Amino acid sequence: MARQRFASVWHALEDTAAEAANMAARSELMIALRSKIESWKVSQTEAARRLGLTQPRLNDLMRGRIDKFSLDALINLARPAGLKVRLQIREAA
């Protein structure tokens, strides 16, 4: 079996480059949100209230259940979390 190299773990797991890019963006946003929420040092109930989520939904976010969140949903959570999302567009390599 020949060894393969991939640009990222998402490129290895996903069928298309577009799906890999979407997953990479979702992953990066989830990590930033989780870090911000943890910095608040509040209960999940309070963090969920701040973000306008249910506690079980926040738990999905904190546990990294990426399949449960669209990129849109994560972008919409950034503002109440005090984060600013900026899209960078450039030529493909």
Order of alpha helices (4+ residues) and beta strands (2+ residues): alpha-alpha-alpha-alpha-alpha
